[in-house]
Amino acid sequence: MASLIYLDHNATTPIAPEVLEAMLPWLREGFGNPGSDHPLGRAARAALDRARAQVAALIGATPDEVIFTASATEANNLALIGAARALAERGRHLITSAVDHPSVAAPLGHLAASGWELTVLPVNAEGRVDPADLTAALRPDTVLVSVMHANNEVGTLQPIAELAALARARSAVFHCDAAQSIGKIPVNVDALGVDLLTLAGHKFHAPKGIGALYRRAGIPLAPILFGAGQEGGLRPGTENVPYAVGLGAAAALAAGRLPALTERLTRQRDRLHATLAAAIPGLTLNGHPEARLPNTLSLAFPGVTGRDLLARAPRVAASLGAACHAGATAISGVLGAMGVDPARALGTVRLSLGAETTDAELDAAAAALIAAWRGLTAG
């Protein structure tokens, strides 16, 4: 069988060779505990500090504002539950969007079940939050607003700088889940104006099992795990030095190839879209036509289901929606929030490109998808 064409980079990315090489010494001889005061421990601490500085440099932060976690999910839980608990005396009103990831929605739901009040902002047909809706939702007791930077299913970018400015003008802390945008487009915490920002290593060529939370200096945060004093007392447990080194190496790699990578992915994405649209009448784009990730195509194929289409194009590794919903036949919550009708939603396939995706692979993927669609709709 011909080799697989991997177009599911929004689900996860392969570990970059440069990242693996950076990690290997710390999986072999560099096994010291960063808390130990001997040469092995001090070397591990220096590696951890270097990785923290690399992550900070990618997002325009300072190293002491970066907290290593085991995942973006953990970072989101720490940001949301930690901030809500720390700010509880000021108010218990929280705001998020209807399209945020389950790792944001679930901890906020937990807080709502524990006595906080939660407002969920709607999105328009392109998946964007209207800043006017946030303005209307903000109250004197609003302490936290969380809106994702880029949607994992359709790629739509939110107007984060405008939303964050509105929240902070009302003294609310603003959190942004940037798991999907880091490594694909430039992300700067000061330009966005965010107080808390989440990163996921495996979304930009670091391994699974490592993430980070940016916390702007002075933002109150209560721990949600308890133990020793690692990560400023906010993430106890012996630090995962090899994976933190991997995250730092991935951050340095991303910083070095942006914005050239953004430009190439945009060109490839648009070329793939044009090829498919020319051959498939009625093909529809989900999400914003311009304000979206450069690598993401969420396309509704008319007259078929996405599941049947991909079954007929087995070389193409893609997704029917968010990776964590794979195997489900229910309509995507994101597409539902956008008002996409059921038939179009069920015909949707997400094609997400990566740094190693070639033009030849995209040509082959387009041919396979076109042939699959024609085979399903013939007669």
Disulfide bonds with the S-S distance in Angstrom:
none
